[in-house]
Amino acid sequence: MKTLYDVQEFLKKHGYINLFSNRLDAIFFMAQELKTLYDAGLIPDQNDYFTADLILRREHRLESEKKTYDEKNHRD
């Protein structure tokens, strides 16, 4: 796994389909679902869990920075 799309496909294999139009919301709920699946023992490979979690954290940070930047530069 290297991208957010890869994480989405990984979660799709476990029955999670993202229906959020807001990217930050989607990332948040994907992280929640990932943790729930891992805690339930449905993700046996710890490396898959940590890799997906790291990707989601990175994407959340990037989206938050982008949102902050956009808000600062589009004020009237």
C-alpha positions as CSV (number, residue, x, y, z in Angstrom):
1,M,0.0,0.0,0.0
2,K,1.3,3.4,-0.9
3,T,-1.7,5.7,-1.6
4,L,-5.1,6.6,-0.2
5,Y,-6.7,4.7,-3.1
6,D,-4.8,1.5,-2.0
7,V,-6.2,1.9,1.5
8,Q,-9.7,2.3,0.1
9,E,-9.3,-0.9,-1.9
10,F,-7.9,-2.7,1.2
11,L,-10.9,-1.6,3.2
12,K,-13.3,-2.5,0.4
13,K,-12.0,-6.1,0.7
14,H,-13.3,-6.0,4.2
15,G,-16.7,-4.6,3.3
16,Y,-16.1,-0.9,3.9
17,I,-17.2,1.4,1.0
18,N,-16.6,5.2,1.3
19,L,-19.6,7.3,0.5
20,F,-18.4,10.6,1.9
21,S,-17.9,13.5,-0.5
22,N,-15.8,15.4,2.0
23,R,-12.3,14.1,1.8
24,L,-11.4,14.8,5.5
25,D,-14.6,13.1,6.7
26,A,-13.8,10.1,4.5
27,I,-10.2,9.8,5.8
28,F,-11.5,10.1,9.4
29,F,-14.1,7.3,9.0
30,M,-11.6,5.1,7.1
31,A,-9.3,5.4,10.1
32,Q,-12.1,4.5,12.4
33,E,-13.1,1.5,10.4
34,L,-9.4,0.4,10.0
35,K,-9.0,0.4,13.8
36,T,-12.3,-1.4,14.4
37,L,-11.3,-4.1,11.9
38,Y,-7.8,-4.5,13.5
39,D,-9.2,-4.6,17.0
40,A,-11.6,-7.3,16.0
41,G,-8.8,-9.4,14.6
42,L,-10.0,-9.1,11.0
43,I,-6.7,-7.7,9.8
44,P,-4.2,-10.3,10.8
45,D,-1.1,-8.6,9.3
46,Q,0.1,-5.9,11.7
47,N,2.2,-4.4,8.9
48,D,-0.9,-3.9,6.7
49,Y,-2.6,-2.1,9.6
50,F,0.3,0.2,10.4
51,T,1.0,1.0,6.8
52,A,-2.7,1.9,6.2
53,D,-2.8,3.9,9.4
54,L,0.3,5.9,8.4
55,I,-1.1,6.6,4.9
56,L,-4.4,7.9,6.5
57,R,-2.5,10.1,9.0
58,R,-0.4,11.6,6.2
59,E,-3.5,12.2,4.0
60,H,-5.3,13.8,6.9
61,R,-2.4,16.1,7.6
62,L,-2.1,17.1,3.9
63,E,-5.8,17.8,3.5
64,S,-5.9,19.8,6.8
65,E,-2.9,21.9,5.6
66,K,-4.5,22.4,2.2
67,K,-7.8,23.5,3.8
68,T,-6.0,25.9,6.2
69,Y,-4.0,27.3,3.3
70,D,-7.1,27.8,1.2
71,E,-8.9,29.5,4.0
72,K,-6.0,31.9,4.7
73,N,-5.6,32.9,1.0
74,H,-9.3,33.3,0.1
75,R,-10.4,35.7,2.9
76,D,-12.0,39.0,1.8
